[in-house]
Amino acid sequence: MDWRIFRVTIMKGTKRSFLGALAATVAGGTASWRGVGSASAQTSAATSYEITRSESEWRKLLTPAQYKVLRQENTERPFTSPLNDEHRAGLFACAGCGLDLFSSRTKFESGTGWPSFWQPLDGAVATRTDASFGMERNEVHCRRCGGHLGHVFDDGPKPTGLRYCMNGVAMTFVPTAV
């Protein structure tokens, strides 16, 4: 376990931050030996997407960190994404295929350590049940290429009450004129 995450999280002072960091640390520490994400990854491979590539093509296109998250359904460490501090007007797009996913107007500070949004752009994402780690969550993926983006929870702000907790490494940011 990386206790530095806990120290930073405790300093931030929120229960959600602490629990998010704990979950990410456990996930990061056990994903390699438990084969986490393999069943979902097989489901992704069986689903037809507009953009498909071979695993070797994905590896050439993506950085190693992007590949682990988008194609192997890993989770980046909390509080490491530069997109956490992105506050300009713009669009967050899939790092795998470039599809626009979220508007900066729906981004909010959740305290979890990952970029969070209360609503995706229409038709940008799809969800499916993720039963890894002995719990059920709703996985969010790019509807065009199937890349794993993160999860959606029902503890977000109004107007939707949803929190799309995304891996920053799975997205790029394109600023727009105001």
N, C-alpha and C positions, 0 to 999 in steps of 0.2 A: 504494500500500500504506500501511496505517496502522501505522507502526512502534511506536506507543504500545502496541498489543496485544502485540507481541513483547517489549517491555520489561516489561510487567506479567507476561506469561507466564514469562519467564526468571526474574523475581523469585519466582514461585510455585515454580519449580524442578522441574517434571516434564516428561518427554519427551512424554507424552500431551497435556499442556496446550499445549506448544509446537506440536506437530503439529496439534492441533485448531484453534489460533489461526491457524496458517499456512493450513490448508484453508479456514477461514471467511473469511479475508482475501482469498484468491485467489477463492473463490466469490463473495463480495460484490462484488469488483472486476470480475468477468467475467460475472456472471449476466445483466446487461442486454444486452450485445452478443452473447452466445452463444445467447440464447434458452433458457437452462437451465430445465428443468421444463415446457417447453411440450408435449412429447410426453406426459409423465406427466399433465399437466393435462388433455390431450385424453382420455387413458384414463379419468381420473376422471370427466369429463363423460359418457363413454359408459357408465359403470357406474351401476347403479340404486342409490340410497340412500334410506333412510327419509325423510330430510329433504333436500329439494332447493329451491334458490332460484335466481333469475336473478342474473347478475353484478351488476346494479344493486341488487338486494335485498341481496346480500352486502356490497356497498360501503357501503350505508346502515347495516347491522347492525354491521359490524366497524370497528375503527380502521384507519387506513392500514397500520400495522405488522402488525396481525393479518391483514388482507387479503393482504398480500404473502406472508406465511408460509403461512397456511391455504389460500388459493386459488391463489397463484402459485408455491408450493413454494420460496420463498426461505428463507434461514437468517438468524436474528438474530445479531448480533455476540456473541462469547463474553464471559462475565463481565458482561453487562448486565441479565440478568433478575433481578428481585427474588425470584423463586421459588427462585433458588439458595440464598438465605438463609432460606427458609421451613422451619422445623423443628417446627412445631406438629403435633399429630395432626389429620388431616383427609383430604380427597379432592381430587385434581387433576382438573378436568373440562375438556372441550373448550370453548374460547372461542366456537366457532361454533354449537354446538347444546346445550351443557350436559351432555352425556353424561359420567358419571363414568368416568375412564380409569385412574387410578393411586391407590393408597393411600399415605399418608405412611409407612406401615410398610415399604414397598419402596424408598423413596428412599435414595440414598447419595451421598457426595461422590466423584465420579469424577476431579476435577481438570481436566476438559475445558472448563469454563466454561458448561455447559448443565445444567439439571436432569436428573438421571439416576436411573433406576429399574431394579431387577432383574426386575420382573414387572408386567404390566398386570393390571387387573381382568378376570375371565373375560368373554369376548365383547365387550370394549370396543374393541379395535383390530384392524386387519387390516394385512397387509404385502404388498408387491409389489416386484419387482426394479426398482432405479433404476440405469440405466447412464450417468448423466451424468458428466462430467469424466473419461471414459476408464476408469472402474472400475465394478465391480458392488457395490452396497450394497443392503440391505433397507430400503426406505422404510416408515415406520409412518404410518398414517392412521386417522382416526376411522371406525369401521365404520358409524356412523349417518349422518354428513353428508359423509364423504370428505375432510375437512380434513387437510392435511399437518401432521404433528406433528414429525417428525424421522426418525431412523434407529435400527436396532437392530444391535448388534455383539456378537460372541462373546467379549468380553474383560471381562465383568462378574464380580461376586462370586458366591459360593455363595448359595443353592442352585441357581440356574439357570445361572450362568455367562454371563448376558446383560447387556448394558448398553443400555437404552432411552434414548438420548440425545435429549431433547426440547427443542423451542423453547419457552421459558417464555411467550412472547407468545401462543402457540397454546392456552394453558391458563389457567384460573382456579383459585383455591384456595378451598375451603370448609372452615373449621375444624370439627372435631367435638368433642363432649364426650368426655373420656377415661373 
